[in-house]
Amino acid sequence: MIVVVLGLDWISAAIVIGTLPLVPIFMVLIGLTTRDRSARHLDAMQRLATRTLDLIAGLPTLRALGREHGPAARVRELGDAQRRATMGSLRVAFLSGMVLELLTTLAVALVAVTLGFRLVEGAVSIETALAVLVLAPEVYLPLRMVGTHFHASADGMAAADAAFEVLETPVAVAGGEAPAPDLTGATLVVEDLAVATPDGRRLAPGRLSMMARPGTITALVGPNGDGKSTALSALMGLLPPTPASSRR
């Protein structure tokens, strides 16, 4: 396309060639911001999805206790947070697209203004001016399409990086190859058991000590989120306890 414009009018072709590198430069600058925002958005969406699933998983218990309307405020907060995260990502996508469109529009406008002055002076024919004005936006079209599809690829790359990070994490093997001992009649004693939450902000459970004797029923009682299921997983060897040196 640029060759055709060059054959019609070399001055317009020089303007197009001079402004054409500005599009990739702005694409790179905007792309760096978009990439970081996409990674943060994916992180926020994963955290919000995890919290929402925790609330949904606890609904049967809350309903049995007559507390199903208790987490309503928390659900609204999670919905608002998810809306803000999504709108923030869309805002960056729309603004970056607008910047690229504005840049290409100004470049075409520069060609049009130059052709207008030269047309008044009689330095170029009306047919050539119209042909250049029709073809000039098409020169920037491939770069504009790359910028348009970059946002989808940025979200996909962020999701792929998170997926590969999970796949590359070695799977912890609990226990060993020795046969399980016979625990009939054994007493389960737990002293100072603590497991840190995934974000590392608190311990759930925190410093749990208990004793479960054979032939009796031992129940872990506490509010939702205090780590009752986590404590059972740690006792079964499915989760490693947090060492005392790493506790806050």
C-alpha positions in Angstrom: 0.0 0.0 0.0 2.8 2.4 0.8 4.3 1.7 -2.6 1.1 2.7 -4.3 1.0 6.0 -2.3 4.6 6.6 -3.2 3.8 6.2 -6.9 0.9 8.7 -6.6 2.5 11.4 -4.4 6.0 11.1 -2.9 5.4 14.0 -0.4 2.4 12.2 1.1 4.3 8.9 1.1 7.2 10.7 3.0 4.7 11.9 5.6 3.2 8.5 6.0 6.6 6.8 6.3 7.7 9.5 8.9 4.6 9.0 11.1 4.4 5.2 10.7 7.1 4.3 13.3 5.2 6.3 15.9 2.5 3.7 16.0 4.7 0.8 17.1 6.5 3.0 19.6 3.2 4.0 21.3 2.1 0.3 21.0 5.1 -0.8 23.0 4.6 1.8 25.7 0.9 1.1 26.0 1.6 -2.7 25.8 3.9 -2.6 28.8 1.2 -0.9 30.9 -1.4 -3.3 29.6 0.6 -6.4 30.3 1.2 -5.4 34.0 -2.5 -4.4 34.4 -3.6 -7.8 32.9 -1.4 -9.7 35.3 -2.8 -7.7 38.3 -6.3 -8.2 37.0 -5.9 -11.9 36.7 -4.4 -12.0 40.2 -7.4 -10.1 41.6 -9.9 -12.2 39.8 -8.3 -15.4 41.1 -8.4 -14.1 44.7 -12.0 -13.0 44.3 -13.1 -16.3 42.8 -11.4 -18.2 45.6 -13.2 -16.2 48.3 -16.5 -16.5 46.4 -16.1 -20.3 46.2 -15.3 -20.4 49.9 -18.6 -18.6 50.7 -20.5 -20.9 48.3 -19.0 -24.0 49.9 -20.0 -22.9 53.3 -23.6 -22.1 52.4 -25.1 -25.5 53.3 -23.6 -25.2 56.8 -24.7 -21.6 57.2 -28.2 -22.6 56.0 -28.4 -25.4 58.5 -27.5 -22.9 61.3 -29.9 -20.3 60.0 -27.1 -17.9 59.0 -27.5 -18.0 55.2 -28.1 -14.2 55.1 -25.0 -13.4 57.1 -22.5 -13.3 54.2 -24.8 -11.1 52.1 -22.7 -8.0 52.7 -19.5 -9.9 52.0 -20.9 -11.1 48.7 -21.8 -7.6 47.7 -18.3 -6.5 48.6 -16.8 -9.2 46.4 -19.1 -8.3 43.6 -18.1 -4.7 43.7 -14.4 -5.6 43.9 -14.8 -7.8 40.8 -16.7 -5.1 39.0 -13.9 -2.5 39.8 -11.2 -4.9 38.7 -13.0 -5.7 35.4 -13.8 -2.0 34.7 -10.2 -1.1 35.4 -8.9 -3.6 32.8 -11.5 -2.5 30.2 -10.7 1.2 30.9 -7.0 0.6 30.0 -8.0 -1.4 26.9 -10.3 1.4 25.6 -7.8 4.2 26.4 -5.0 2.4 24.7 -7.2 1.7 21.7 -8.2 5.4 21.6 -4.6 6.5 21.7 -3.7 4.4 18.7 -6.8 5.5 16.8 -6.1 9.2 17.6 -2.4 8.8 16.5 -3.4 7.3 13.2 -6.2 9.9 12.7 -3.7 12.7 13.3 -1.3 11.2 10.8 -4.0 10.9 8.1 -5.1 14.4 9.0 -1.6 15.7 8.4 -1.6 14.1 5.0 -5.0 15.6 4.2 -4.0 19.1 5.3 -0.8 19.0 3.2 -2.8 17.8 0.2 -5.4 20.5 0.7 -2.8 23.3 0.6 -1.1 21.8 -2.4 -4.4 21.3 -4.1 -5.2 25.0 -3.7 -1.8 25.9 -5.2 -2.4 23.5 -8.1 0.6 21.3 -7.3 -1.5 18.1 -7.2 -4.6 17.0 -9.1 -7.9 16.3 -7.4 -7.8 12.6 -8.5 -4.4 12.0 -7.0 -5.4 13.8 -3.7 -8.6 11.7 -3.4 -6.7 8.4 -4.2 -4.0 9.2 -1.5 -6.7 10.1 1.1 -8.5 6.8 0.5 -5.3 4.8 0.7 -3.5 6.6 3.5 -5.7 5.1 6.4 -5.1 1.6 4.9 -1.4 1.9 5.4 -1.9 2.1 9.2 -4.6 -0.6 9.3 -2.2 -3.6 9.9 -0.6 -1.9 12.9 -4.0 -0.8 14.3 -5.2 -4.4 14.0 -2.1 -5.6 15.9 -2.9 -3.1 18.7 -6.5 -4.2 18.8 -5.7 -7.9 19.2 -2.8 -7.3 21.7 -5.2 -7.0 24.7 -6.7 -10.4 24.1 -3.2 -11.9 23.7 -2.0 -10.1 26.9 -4.8 -11.6 28.9 -4.1 -15.0 27.4 -0.4 -14.8 28.1 -1.1 -13.8 31.7 -3.4 -16.8 32.1 -0.9 -19.1 30.4 1.9 -17.9 32.7 -0.3 -18.7 35.7 -1.2 -22.1 34.3 2.4 -23.0 33.6 3.5 -21.9 37.1 1.0 -24.3 38.5 2.1 -27.1 36.2 5.8 -26.6 36.9 5.3 -26.6 40.7 6.5 -30.0 42.0 3.8 -32.1 43.7 4.5 -32.8 47.3 4.3 -36.4 48.2 2.8 -37.0 51.6 4.0 -39.9 53.8 6.4 -42.5 52.6 6.4 -46.1 51.2 6.2 -47.8 54.6 2.9 -49.4 55.5 0.5 -47.4 57.7 0.8 -48.4 61.4 -2.1 -49.9 63.2 -3.7 -47.0 65.2 -6.4 -49.0 66.9 -6.6 -47.8 70.5 -4.1 -45.0 69.9 -4.6 -41.5 71.2 -4.2 -38.6 68.9 -2.3 -35.8 70.5 -1.9 -32.4 68.8 0.3 -29.7 70.2 0.8 -26.2 68.9 -0.4 -26.9 65.3 -0.5 -23.9 63.0 -1.0 -23.5 59.3 -0.6 -20.2 57.5 -3.3 -19.0 55.1 -2.3 -18.8 51.4 -1.8 -15.1 51.7 0.4 -15.5 54.8 -1.5 -12.9 56.8 -2.7 -15.1 59.6 -2.7 -18.7 61.0 -5.8 -20.8 60.5 -5.6 -22.9 62.7 -3.3 -21.0 65.0 -1.5 -22.9 67.8 -4.1 -25.7 68.0 -3.6 -28.2 70.8 -6.1 -31.1 71.3 -6.4 -34.8 72.3 -8.6 -37.3 70.7 -9.0 -40.5 72.7 -10.2 -43.8 71.1 -13.9 -44.6 71.6 -14.9 -40.9 72.1 -16.1 -38.2 69.7 -13.9 -35.2 69.4 -15.3 -32.1 67.6 -13.4 -29.0 66.3 -15.7 -26.1 67.0 -15.1 -22.5 65.8 -16.3 -19.8 63.4 -16.1 -20.3 59.6 -12.6 -19.7 58.4 -10.8 -20.6 61.6 -9.1 -23.5 59.9 -11.1 -26.6 61.1 -10.8 -28.3 57.7 -7.3 -27.2 57.3 -6.4 -28.7 60.7 -7.8 -32.1 59.6 -5.9 -31.9 56.3 -2.7 -31.2 58.2 -3.4 -34.2 60.5 -3.8 -36.4 57.5 -0.5 -35.2 56.0 -2.2 -33.4 53.1 -0.9 -30.0 54.2 2.4 -29.2 55.8 2.2 -27.3 59.1 3.9 -24.0 59.5 7.1 -24.1 61.4 7.3 -22.1 64.6 10.2 -20.1 63.2 8.0 -18.9 60.3 5.1 -17.8 62.4 4.3 -14.2 63.0 
